[in-house]
Amino acid sequence: MKIDNDLIDKLSGLAKLEFQGEEKEAIKKDLTTMLDFVENLQSVPTEGVEPLIYMTNEKGRTRADESKVTISKEEALKNAPQKDSFYFKVPKVINKG
């Protein structure tokens, strides 16, 4: 696949991004590198290789859920733009009507 300015313009339009000058050239280089990598992967022989469900043999190791205080209420509220005793004050976002 050829990566050119038209393709970059189309992709940037779909992604709602804008690239100009050096940025556009960097994106073209990155896309070319990615496509070359995928083409290289396609050349790897995979006949007779069973698909993997899990990447390791370990099954769902979980840790104990431990409650611990890492910051006090006062420290958490120290830099709050607005606060009310022990709570953050935020603008109202739901109107009942």
C-alpha angles and dihedrals in degrees: 000000000000116000109211138153092270091057092046090050091049093048093045090051091052091047093044091237132131125218125184133181113322093015091058091050091049091051091049090051092048093048091048090051091050094048091048089053092051091048088051090052090052089061093059110107109240102167111135094011112130116226116252122234094184128026092218137030092240115108121215103312109193132187128227113268104240124184116219135160111239099167132022124236090248092053092047092051095041095095098029112131090219129014140166114206101295100355139079113240114221132177117271111258103175121066118201109213 
